[in-house]
């Protein structure tokens, strides 16, 4: 083999050596940085990350949240509820810092990060990541709820947001503008405001104290579920028994504010009377009572204290049903007590009608007519007035029969007891307000009976499988510990992502003796191929080492500078220019810090490689110098040939 061919092979092997040396240097850098215990914690500490989270990131997040549109919160809020509460981002950020100070945040997060890194870099095959944050979360709930109480946030939210939402909800099912006697109008009450008088019912029971209790209860239930103190999530926003009683009393008061005739007579008594009485009732002696006359007589008879009392009973029954205290009701109206007065009124009306009819009759003209008229007086109105019987006597004869007929054929048709049930109420509501009115009634009943509940079943239904699994992983981390296990054949969620990173790091970190031996063997082979003597072999090996170290130093320096000055700055600018983000300040602050941390990590990696390439370059340079002065060194050592 000629020397030129051998040296060409040495050059080619030099390229392979360059790649092997690159792998060794990259692995050394990874082991000294990313794979080094405490590296990530050191980077976070150097970046003052925990102070940054509480002093910069959280305030930025809150500022962005305060700027969100109202429709981002899912309910029909008129404005952002956070802003409507009157709380400021600074107040909330201060409360968060009191509940989770930087040293507590570091104590919570740092061990978890170290455990995750031990798993990711392959130092441990199984680790349990645990964030013992239960006490801090409890403190956070206490801080925020205390702040809300002290600053009047609950009052403002009720006044500016929740009460209008309730009012609009009522208006959708029970719109204003109906007949006064319609149940839609009666339940709405006389108030012309949004939601009518029912809004008053809501504000009477939904007090700031009530809201505080609901928010605190929901928050505590959420924390208990998050840290696995409870295996199930059960959040309930509702009213207790006393509050439901108060709501029922308020609804009854709204109903009784309406005219008693509208409540009890128009909706109960009059329909029962009209259904019982024919259009025309014919009485003895040709007297006729119309349905209208009978209805009016009954109306006058029931007016007064009796009707007011019946209306109050009906109002109480309807209110108990509307608040879900009862599933059904039957209100009984005793009309028997009102019938005597109606009988007197109808008898007087019939008597007046009889007298008018008698005035319209002519006197009998012949004896035959006179006799026939006298004979008919016992059973009917004669065709003429007898000569010897004055009209007053005819009235005296006819009225008892007419009065008896009124009692037996008119008033007896009207039931003594009239009932009004929840089905009648529902039928009337549907007639007056359609299906929306029925829906509104049922929703009001559900609000006071069951309230609004949200369980872990609802949470699972609202989220896709991946999101719910992530929440379950977080619950494990906040309780017994989330276990990362390399032997898991089917990793999911967070573990799947960490396993991908683990595999990637395993390619560049870990034991480097194999690539180092390969690189050393390549360097020896290059020396033997390139040189004829020991001096030449040494020169080739040292020269390739020096050249490779120089090339890699330039390459890594260029890449590091490009990443630090180019790519990372581009990322920073791209995030700053993203106008579509709902959290621009948060994104910018987080991006700035992440870019700073990434730049620091890149500098550490590049610095490690630079140091190692410098060492190798020095070794190579020394080797080249030794080769140049090979003869002198040999002579100095007493050897003429080396």
C-alpha positions as CSV (number, residue, x, y, z in Angstrom):
1,X,0.0,0.0,0.0
2,X,1.6,3.3,-1.0
3,X,1.9,6.1,1.5
4,X,-0.5,8.3,-0.5
5,X,-3.3,5.8,-0.3
6,X,-2.6,5.3,3.4
7,X,-2.7,9.0,4.0
8,X,-6.0,9.4,2.0
9,X,-7.5,6.8,4.3
10,X,-6.1,8.7,7.3
11,X,-7.9,11.8,6.1
12,X,-11.2,10.0,5.7
13,X,-10.8,8.4,9.2
14,X,-10.1,12.0,10.4
15,X,-13.6,12.9,9.4
16,X,-15.0,9.9,11.2
17,X,-12.9,10.9,14.2
18,X,-14.3,14.4,14.0
19,X,-17.8,12.9,14.3
20,X,-16.8,10.6,17.2
21,X,-15.1,13.5,19.0
22,X,-18.2,15.6,18.5
23,X,-20.3,12.8,20.2
24,X,-17.9,12.6,23.1
25,X,-17.8,16.3,23.7
26,X,-21.5,16.6,23.4
27,X,-22.0,13.7,25.8
28,X,-19.5,15.3,28.3
29,X,-21.3,18.6,28.0
30,X,-24.7,16.9,28.6
31,X,-23.3,15.0,31.6
32,X,-21.8,18.2,33.1
33,X,-25.0,20.2,32.6
34,X,-28.4,18.7,31.8
35,X,-27.5,15.3,33.3
36,X,-25.8,16.8,36.3
37,X,-27.7,16.5,39.6
38,X,-29.0,19.9,40.6
39,X,-28.3,21.6,37.2
40,X,-32.0,22.6,36.6
41,X,-32.3,23.8,40.2
42,X,-29.2,25.8,39.8
43,X,-30.4,27.3,36.6
44,X,-33.7,28.3,38.3
45,X,-32.0,29.7,41.3
46,X,-29.6,31.6,39.1
47,X,-32.6,33.0,37.2
48,X,-34.4,33.8,40.5
49,X,-37.3,31.9,39.0
50,X,-39.4,31.5,42.1
51,X,-39.3,35.2,42.9
52,X,-40.1,35.8,39.2
53,X,-43.2,33.7,39.3
54,X,-44.6,35.5,42.3
55,X,-43.4,39.0,41.5
56,X,-43.7,39.1,37.7
57,X,-45.5,36.2,36.2
58,X,-48.5,36.1,38.5
59,X,-49.1,39.8,38.4
60,X,-48.9,39.7,34.5
61,X,-51.3,36.8,34.5
62,X,-53.8,38.7,36.7
63,X,-53.5,41.8,34.6
64,X,-54.4,39.9,31.5
65,X,-57.2,38.1,33.3
66,X,-58.7,41.5,34.4
67,X,-58.7,42.6,30.7
68,X,-60.6,39.6,29.3
69,X,-64.0,40.2,27.7
70,X,-67.0,39.2,29.8
71,X,-68.1,36.5,27.4
72,X,-64.8,34.6,28.1
73,X,-66.3,33.5,31.5
74,X,-69.1,31.5,30.0
75,X,-72.1,33.3,31.7
76,X,-74.1,36.3,30.6
77,X,-72.0,38.7,32.5
78,X,-72.3,42.4,31.6
79,X,-68.6,43.0,32.3
80,X,-65.5,41.1,33.4
81,X,-66.5,39.7,36.8
82,X,-62.9,40.0,38.1
83,X,-63.0,43.7,37.3
84,X,-66.6,44.0,38.6
85,X,-65.5,42.6,42.0
86,X,-63.6,45.8,42.7
87,X,-60.5,43.7,43.5
88,X,-57.2,44.8,41.8
89,X,-54.6,42.5,40.4
90,X,-52.1,43.9,42.9
91,X,-54.4,42.9,45.8
92,X,-54.8,39.3,44.5
93,X,-51.1,39.0,43.7
94,X,-50.3,40.1,47.3
95,X,-52.7,37.5,48.7
96,X,-51.1,34.8,46.6
97,X,-47.6,35.8,47.8
98,X,-48.8,35.6,51.4
99,X,-50.2,32.1,50.9
100,X,-47.3,30.8,48.8
101,X,-44.1,32.8,49.5
102,X,-41.1,32.2,47.2
103,X,-39.3,29.9,49.7
104,X,-42.4,27.7,50.0
105,X,-42.8,27.6,46.2
106,X,-39.2,26.5,45.9
107,X,-39.6,23.9,48.6
108,X,-42.6,22.5,46.8
109,X,-41.3,22.6,43.2
110,X,-37.6,22.0,43.5
111,X,-37.8,18.4,44.8
112,X,-40.3,17.5,42.2
113,X,-38.1,19.0,39.4
114,X,-35.1,17.1,40.7
115,X,-37.1,13.8,40.9
116,X,-38.3,14.3,37.3
117,X,-34.8,15.1,36.1
118,X,-33.4,12.0,37.9
119,X,-36.0,10.0,35.9
120,X,-35.5,11.9,32.6
121,X,-31.7,11.5,32.5
122,X,-31.9,7.8,33.5
123,X,-30.4,8.1,36.9
124,X,-33.5,6.5,38.5
125,X,-35.8,3.9,36.9
126,X,-38.7,4.9,39.2
127,X,-39.4,8.1,41.1
128,X,-42.4,9.5,42.9
129,X,-43.1,13.2,42.3
130,X,-45.0,14.8,45.1
131,X,-46.0,18.4,45.7
132,X,-47.2,18.7,49.3
133,X,-49.2,21.9,48.5
134,X,-52.3,21.2,50.6
135,X,-51.5,23.6,53.3
136,X,-50.5,26.3,50.9
137,X,-53.7,25.8,48.8
138,X,-55.8,26.1,52.0
139,X,-54.0,29.3,52.9
140,X,-54.6,30.6,49.4
141,X,-58.3,30.0,49.7
142,X,-58.4,31.7,53.1
143,X,-56.4,34.7,51.8
144,X,-58.6,35.2,48.7
145,X,-61.9,34.8,50.5
146,X,-60.8,37.0,53.4
147,X,-59.7,39.6,50.9
148,X,-63.1,39.4,49.1
149,X,-65.0,39.8,52.3
150,X,-62.9,42.7,53.5
151,X,-63.1,44.7,50.3
152,X,-66.8,44.1,49.6
153,X,-66.1,42.1,46.4
154,X,-69.1,39.8,47.1
155,X,-71.5,42.8,47.4
156,X,-70.3,44.3,44.1
157,X,-70.5,41.0,42.3
158,X,-74.0,40.4,43.5
159,X,-75.2,43.9,42.6
160,X,-73.4,44.3,39.3
161,X,-73.3,40.8,37.9
162,X,-75.3,38.0,39.5
163,X,-78.5,39.9,40.1
164,X,-78.7,41.2,36.5
165,X,-78.0,37.7,35.3
166,X,-80.9,36.3,37.4
167,X,-83.1,39.2,36.2
168,X,-82.4,38.4,32.5
169,X,-83.0,34.7,33.2
170,X,-86.4,35.5,34.7
171,X,-87.3,37.9,31.8
172,X,-86.6,35.1,29.3
173,X,-89.2,32.8,30.9
174,X,-91.6,35.3,32.4
175,X,-91.5,38.3,30.1
176,X,-93.1,41.5,31.3
177,X,-96.3,43.1,29.7
178,X,-98.9,40.3,30.2
179,X,-102.4,40.6,31.7
180,X,-102.5,41.5,35.4
181,X,-104.5,38.4,36.2
182,X,-102.0,36.1,34.3
183,X,-99.7,34.0,36.5
184,X,-96.7,35.3,34.5
185,X,-97.6,38.8,35.6
186,X,-98.5,37.8,39.2
187,X,-95.2,36.0,39.7
188,X,-93.2,38.8,38.2
189,X,-94.9,41.3,40.6
190,X,-95.4,45.0,40.2
191,X,-91.7,45.9,39.8
192,X,-90.8,47.2,36.4
193,X,-87.1,46.4,36.9
194,X,-85.3,43.6,35.2
195,X,-86.6,40.3,36.5
196,X,-89.6,42.0,38.2
197,X,-90.1,41.5,41.9
198,X,-88.6,38.0,41.7
199,X,-85.2,39.8,41.5
200,X,-86.0,41.0,45.0
201,X,-86.5,37.4,46.1
202,X,-83.1,36.5,44.8
203,X,-81.4,39.4,46.5
204,X,-83.2,38.7,49.7
205,X,-81.7,35.2,50.0
206,X,-78.5,35.6,47.9
207,X,-76.8,37.9,50.3
208,X,-73.1,38.7,50.4
209,X,-72.7,36.3,53.3
210,X,-74.5,33.6,51.3
211,X,-72.2,34.2,48.3
212,X,-69.1,34.1,50.5
213,X,-70.2,30.8,52.0
214,X,-70.8,29.3,48.6
215,X,-67.5,30.5,47.1
216,X,-65.6,29.3,50.1
217,X,-67.4,26.0,50.2
218,X,-66.7,25.4,46.5
219,X,-63.1,26.4,46.8
220,X,-62.5,24.1,49.8
221,X,-64.2,21.3,47.9
222,X,-62.0,21.9,44.9
223,X,-58.8,21.8,47.1
224,X,-60.0,18.7,48.9
225,X,-60.4,16.9,45.6
226,X,-57.2,18.3,44.1
227,X,-55.0,17.0,47.0
228,X,-57.1,13.8,47.3
229,X,-58.5,14.4,50.7
230,X,-61.7,13.5,49.0
231,X,-62.0,10.8,46.3
232,X,-64.9,12.6,44.6
233,X,-65.6,16.2,43.6
234,X,-68.9,17.6,44.9
235,X,-69.4,21.3,44.5
236,X,-72.9,22.6,45.4
237,X,-74.1,26.2,45.0
238,X,-77.5,26.4,46.7
239,X,-79.7,27.4,49.5
240,X,-80.3,25.8,52.9
241,X,-83.7,25.1,54.5
242,X,-84.0,28.5,56.2
243,X,-83.0,30.4,53.0
244,X,-85.6,28.5,51.0
245,X,-88.2,29.4,53.7
246,X,-87.2,33.0,53.3
247,X,-87.5,32.8,49.5
248,X,-90.9,31.2,49.8
249,X,-92.1,34.0,52.1
250,X,-90.8,36.6,49.6
251,X,-92.6,34.9,46.7
252,X,-95.8,34.7,48.7
253,X,-95.4,38.4,49.5
254,X,-95.0,39.2,45.8
255,X,-98.1,37.2,44.9
256,X,-100.2,38.9,47.7
257,X,-99.1,42.3,46.4
258,X,-101.3,41.6,43.4
259,X,-105.0,42.3,43.6
260,X,-106.8,39.4,45.4
261,X,-109.3,39.3,42.5
262,X,-106.5,38.7,40.1
263,X,-104.9,36.0,42.2
264,X,-107.9,34.1,43.6
265,X,-111.1,35.1,41.8
266,X,-109.9,35.4,38.2
267,X,-107.8,32.3,38.3
268,X,-109.9,30.1,40.6
269,X,-113.4,31.1,41.5
270,X,-114.6,32.7,38.2
271,X,-113.4,29.7,36.0
272,X,-115.2,27.3,38.3
273,X,-118.4,29.4,38.2
274,X,-118.4,29.9,34.5
275,X,-117.9,26.2,33.8
276,X,-120.9,25.3,36.1
277,X,-123.5,27.8,34.9
278,X,-125.2,27.7,31.5
279,X,-125.3,30.8,29.3
280,X,-128.9,31.4,30.3
281,X,-130.8,30.1,33.4
282,X,-134.6,30.2,33.0
283,X,-136.5,30.6,36.3
284,X,-140.2,30.4,37.1
285,X,-142.5,33.2,35.9
286,X,-140.3,33.7,32.8
287,X,-137.5,35.3,34.7
288,X,-134.0,34.7,33.1
289,X,-130.6,35.0,34.6
290,X,-127.6,35.2,32.4
291,X,-124.2,33.6,33.1
292,X,-122.7,37.1,33.4
293,X,-125.2,38.1,36.1
294,X,-124.6,34.9,38.1
295,X,-120.8,35.4,37.9
296,X,-121.1,39.0,39.0
297,X,-123.2,38.0,41.9
298,X,-120.7,35.4,43.0
299,X,-117.9,38.0,42.5
300,X,-119.6,40.5,44.8
301,X,-120.4,37.7,47.4
302,X,-116.8,36.6,47.7
303,X,-115.2,40.0,47.7
304,X,-113.6,41.2,51.0
305,X,-111.9,39.4,53.8
306,X,-112.9,36.0,52.6
307,X,-111.2,36.4,49.2
308,X,-108.2,38.1,50.8
309,X,-107.7,35.1,53.1
310,X,-108.1,32.6,50.2
311,X,-105.6,34.5,48.1
312,X,-103.1,34.4,51.0
313,X,-103.5,30.6,51.3
314,X,-103.1,30.2,47.5
315,X,-100.0,32.5,47.6
316,X,-98.4,30.4,50.3
317,X,-99.1,27.1,48.5
318,X,-97.8,28.4,45.1
319,X,-94.7,29.8,46.9
320,X,-94.0,26.5,48.6
321,X,-94.3,24.8,45.2
322,X,-92.2,27.4,43.3
323,X,-89.3,27.0,45.8
324,X,-89.4,23.2,45.6
325,X,-90.6,22.7,49.1
326,X,-93.6,20.6,47.8
327,X,-94.0,18.5,44.7
328,X,-97.7,19.2,44.5
329,X,-100.4,21.3,46.2
330,X,-104.2,21.6,46.3
331,X,-105.7,24.8,47.6
332,X,-109.4,24.4,48.5
333,X,-111.9,27.3,48.2
334,X,-115.1,26.9,50.3
335,X,-117.7,28.7,48.2
336,X,-120.6,27.4,50.3
337,X,-120.2,30.3,52.7
338,X,-120.5,32.8,49.9
339,X,-123.6,31.2,48.3
340,X,-126.2,32.8,50.7
341,X,-125.0,36.3,49.8
342,X,-125.0,35.4,46.1
343,X,-128.5,33.9,46.5
344,X,-129.8,37.2,48.0
345,X,-128.2,39.2,45.2
346,X,-129.6,36.9,42.5
347,X,-133.1,36.9,44.1
348,X,-133.1,40.7,44.2
349,X,-132.0,40.8,40.6
350,X,-134.7,38.3,39.6
351,X,-137.3,40.2,41.6
352,X,-136.4,43.4,39.8
353,X,-136.6,41.6,36.5
354,X,-140.1,40.3,37.5
355,X,-141.4,43.7,38.4
356,X,-140.2,45.1,35.1
357,X,-141.9,42.3,33.3
358,X,-145.1,43.0,35.2
359,X,-144.9,46.7,34.3
360,X,-144.7,45.7,30.7
361,X,-147.9,43.6,30.9
362,X,-151.3,45.1,30.0
363,X,-154.4,44.8,32.2
364,X,-156.8,42.0,31.3
365,X,-159.5,43.2,28.9
366,X,-162.1,40.5,29.3
367,X,-163.5,38.3,32.1
368,X,-162.0,35.3,30.3
369,X,-158.6,36.8,30.2
370,X,-158.9,37.8,33.8
371,X,-159.8,34.3,34.9
372,X,-157.0,32.7,32.9
373,X,-154.5,35.1,34.3
374,X,-155.6,34.4,37.9
375,X,-155.4,30.7,37.2
376,X,-151.8,31.0,35.9
377,X,-150.4,33.0,38.8
378,X,-149.5,29.9,40.8
379,X,-147.1,28.6,38.1
380,X,-146.2,31.3,35.5
381,X,-146.4,34.9,34.6
382,X,-149.9,35.6,33.2
383,X,-150.4,37.3,29.8
384,X,-152.1,40.2,31.5
385,X,-152.6,41.7,34.9
386,X,-155.8,40.5,36.6
387,X,-158.2,43.2,37.7
388,X,-158.4,42.1,41.3
389,X,-154.7,41.2,41.9
390,X,-152.3,44.0,42.2
391,X,-148.7,43.5,40.9
392,X,-147.3,43.5,44.4
393,X,-149.4,40.5,45.2
394,X,-148.1,38.8,42.1
395,X,-144.5,39.5,43.1
396,X,-145.3,38.0,46.6
397,X,-146.6,34.9,45.0
398,X,-143.8,34.5,42.4
399,X,-140.7,35.4,44.5
400,X,-140.6,32.3,46.7
401,X,-140.7,30.0,43.7
402,X,-138.1,32.0,41.9
403,X,-135.8,32.1,45.0
404,X,-136.2,28.4,45.4
405,X,-135.3,27.9,41.8
406,X,-132.2,30.1,42.1
407,X,-131.0,28.0,44.9
408,X,-131.7,24.6,43.3
409,X,-131.1,25.2,39.6
410,X,-128.4,27.9,39.7
411,X,-126.3,28.0,42.8
412,X,-126.4,24.3,43.3
413,X,-124.6,23.9,40.0
414,X,-121.7,25.8,41.5
415,X,-119.5,23.4,43.5
416,X,-119.3,24.2,47.2
417,X,-115.6,23.3,47.2
418,X,-113.3,24.6,44.4
419,X,-109.7,23.3,44.2
420,X,-106.6,24.7,42.5
421,X,-103.6,22.5,42.1
422,X,-100.1,22.6,40.8
423,X,-101.3,21.2,37.5
424,X,-103.8,24.1,37.2
425,X,-100.9,26.5,37.9
426,X,-98.8,24.8,35.2
427,X,-101.6,24.8,32.7
428,X,-102.3,28.5,33.3
429,X,-98.6,29.4,33.0
430,X,-98.3,27.5,29.8
431,X,-101.4,29.1,28.4
432,X,-100.2,32.6,29.3
433,X,-96.4,32.3,28.8
434,X,-95.9,29.2,26.7
435,X,-93.3,26.5,27.3
436,X,-90.7,29.1,28.4
437,X,-92.8,30.0,31.4
438,X,-93.0,26.4,32.5
439,X,-89.3,26.0,32.0
440,X,-88.6,29.1,34.1
441,X,-90.8,27.7,36.9
442,X,-89.0,24.4,36.8
443,X,-85.6,26.1,36.9
444,X,-86.6,28.2,39.8
445,X,-87.8,25.1,41.6
446,X,-84.5,23.3,40.8
447,X,-82.5,26.3,42.0
448,X,-84.0,26.4,45.4
449,X,-84.4,22.6,45.8
450,X,-81.2,21.2,44.4
451,X,-79.0,24.2,43.6
452,X,-76.2,23.9,41.1
453,X,-74.0,20.9,41.5
454,X,-70.7,20.0,39.8
455,X,-69.1,16.6,40.4
456,X,-66.1,14.7,39.2
457,X,-68.5,13.0,36.8
458,X,-69.4,16.4,35.2
459,X,-65.7,17.2,35.1
460,X,-64.9,14.0,33.2
461,X,-67.8,14.7,30.8
462,X,-66.6,18.2,30.1
463,X,-63.0,17.2,29.3
464,X,-61.4,14.8,26.8
465,X,-59.6,11.8,28.1
466,X,-56.1,13.3,27.8
467,X,-57.1,16.4,29.8
468,X,-58.8,14.4,32.5
469,X,-55.9,12.0,32.8
470,X,-53.6,15.0,33.2
471,X,-55.8,16.2,36.1
472,X,-55.7,12.8,37.7
473,X,-51.9,12.8,37.4
474,X,-51.8,16.2,39.1
475,X,-54.0,14.9,41.9
476,X,-51.5,12.0,42.4
477,X,-48.6,14.5,42.5
478,X,-50.5,16.6,45.1
479,X,-51.3,13.6,47.3
480,X,-49.5,10.2,47.4
481,X,-47.1,11.1,44.6
482,X,-47.1,10.6,40.8
483,X,-44.9,7.6,40.1
484,X,-42.7,7.6,37.0
485,X,-41.6,4.1,36.1
486,X,-39.4,3.2,33.1
487,X,-40.7,-0.4,33.0
488,X,-44.2,0.8,32.2
489,X,-44.9,-0.7,28.8
490,X,-47.8,1.7,28.0
491,X,-46.9,5.2,29.3
492,X,-49.6,7.8,29.0
493,X,-50.0,11.5,29.6
494,X,-47.1,13.2,31.4
495,X,-45.2,10.0,31.7
496,X,-45.3,9.5,27.9
497,X,-43.9,12.9,27.3
498,X,-41.1,12.5,29.8
499,X,-40.2,9.1,28.4
500,X,-39.7,10.7,25.0
501,X,-37.3,13.3,26.6
502,X,-35.6,10.5,28.5
503,X,-34.9,8.6,25.3
504,X,-33.6,11.7,23.6
505,X,-31.2,12.5,26.5
506,X,-30.1,8.9,26.6
507,X,-28.6,9.3,23.1
508,X,-26.3,12.1,24.2
509,X,-25.6,11.5,27.8
510,X,-24.6,8.6,30.1
511,X,-21.6,6.4,29.8
512,X,-19.2,7.7,27.2
513,X,-16.4,5.1,27.4
514,X,-17.5,3.3,24.1
515,X,-17.4,6.5,21.9
516,X,-14.3,7.6,23.7
517,X,-12.6,4.2,23.0
518,X,-13.7,4.5,19.4
519,X,-12.3,8.0,19.1
520,X,-9.0,6.9,20.7
521,X,-8.8,3.9,18.4
522,X,-9.5,6.1,15.3
523,X,-6.8,8.5,16.4
524,X,-4.2,5.7,16.8
525,X,-5.2,4.3,13.4
526,X,-4.9,7.7,11.8
527,X,-1.4,8.0,13.2
528,X,-0.3,4.6,11.9
529,X,-1.8,5.2,8.5
530,X,-0.5,8.7,8.1
531,X,3.0,8.3,9.4
532,X,6.0,6.1,8.4
533,X,7.9,6.6,11.6
534,X,7.0,7.1,15.2
535,X,7.5,10.8,14.7
536,X,5.2,10.9,11.7
537,X,2.6,8.8,13.4
538,X,2.7,11.1,16.4
539,X,2.5,14.2,14.3
540,X,-0.5,12.9,12.3
541,X,-2.4,11.9,15.5
542,X,-1.6,15.2,17.2
543,X,-2.4,17.3,14.1
544,X,-5.8,15.6,13.6
545,X,-6.6,16.1,17.2
546,X,-5.7,19.8,17.1
547,X,-7.5,20.4,13.8
548,X,-10.6,18.5,15.0
549,X,-10.7,20.4,18.3
550,X,-10.3,23.7,16.4
551,X,-13.1,22.9,14.0
552,X,-15.5,21.8,16.8
553,X,-14.6,24.9,18.8
554,X,-15.5,27.2,15.9
555,X,-18.6,25.1,15.1
556,X,-19.9,25.1,18.7
557,X,-19.1,28.8,19.2
558,X,-20.9,29.7,16.0
559,X,-24.0,27.6,16.9
560,X,-24.1,28.9,20.5
561,X,-23.8,32.5,19.3
562,X,-26.5,31.9,16.7
563,X,-28.9,30.4,19.3
564,X,-28.2,33.1,21.9
565,X,-28.2,36.1,19.6
566,X,-30.5,34.9,16.8
567,X,-33.0,32.1,17.5
568,X,-33.8,33.0,21.1
569,X,-34.2,36.7,20.3
570,X,-36.5,35.7,17.3
571,X,-38.6,33.7,19.7
572,X,-38.8,36.6,22.1
573,X,-39.8,39.0,19.3
574,X,-42.4,36.6,17.8
575,X,-44.1,36.2,21.2
576,X,-44.1,39.9,21.7
577,X,-45.7,40.5,18.3
578,X,-48.4,37.9,18.8
579,X,-51.6,40.1,18.9
580,X,-54.0,37.1,19.1
581,X,-52.9,36.0,22.6
582,X,-55.5,36.5,25.3
583,X,-52.7,36.8,27.8
584,X,-50.1,38.9,26.1
585,X,-48.4,40.2,29.2
586,X,-48.1,36.7,30.6
587,X,-46.8,35.3,27.4
588,X,-44.2,38.0,27.1
589,X,-43.0,37.8,30.7
590,X,-42.8,34.0,30.6
591,X,-41.1,34.0,27.2
592,X,-38.5,36.5,28.4
593,X,-37.7,34.4,31.4
594,X,-37.6,31.1,29.5
595,X,-35.4,32.6,26.9
596,X,-33.1,34.0,29.6
597,X,-32.9,30.5,31.2
598,X,-32.4,28.8,27.8
599,X,-29.6,31.3,27.0
600,X,-27.9,30.6,30.3
601,X,-28.2,26.8,29.7
602,X,-26.8,27.2,26.2
603,X,-23.9,29.3,27.6
604,X,-23.2,26.6,30.1
605,X,-23.2,23.9,27.5
606,X,-21.1,25.9,25.1
607,X,-18.7,26.9,27.9
608,X,-18.2,23.2,28.8
609,X,-17.5,22.3,25.2
610,X,-15.2,25.3,24.8
611,X,-13.2,24.2,27.8
612,X,-12.9,20.6,26.6
613,X,-12.0,21.6,23.0
614,X,-9.4,24.0,24.4
615,X,-7.9,21.2,26.5
616,X,-7.9,18.9,23.5
617,X,-6.4,21.7,21.3
618,X,-3.7,22.2,23.8
619,X,-3.0,18.5,23.9
620,X,-2.9,18.4,20.1
621,X,-0.7,21.5,20.0
622,X,1.7,20.0,22.5
623,X,1.8,16.8,20.4
624,X,2.6,18.8,17.2
625,X,5.4,20.6,19.0
626,X,6.7,17.3,20.3
627,X,6.7,16.0,16.7
628,X,8.5,19.1,15.5
629,X,11.2,18.8,18.1
630,X,11.3,15.0,18.0
631,X,15.0,14.7,17.3
632,X,16.1,17.2,19.9
633,X,13.8,15.5,22.5
634,X,15.3,12.2,21.5
635,X,18.9,13.5,21.8
636,X,18.1,15.0,25.2
637,X,16.8,11.7,26.3
638,X,19.9,10.0,25.0
639,X,18.2,8.3,22.2
640,X,19.1,9.2,18.6
641,X,16.1,7.5,17.1
642,X,12.6,7.5,18.5
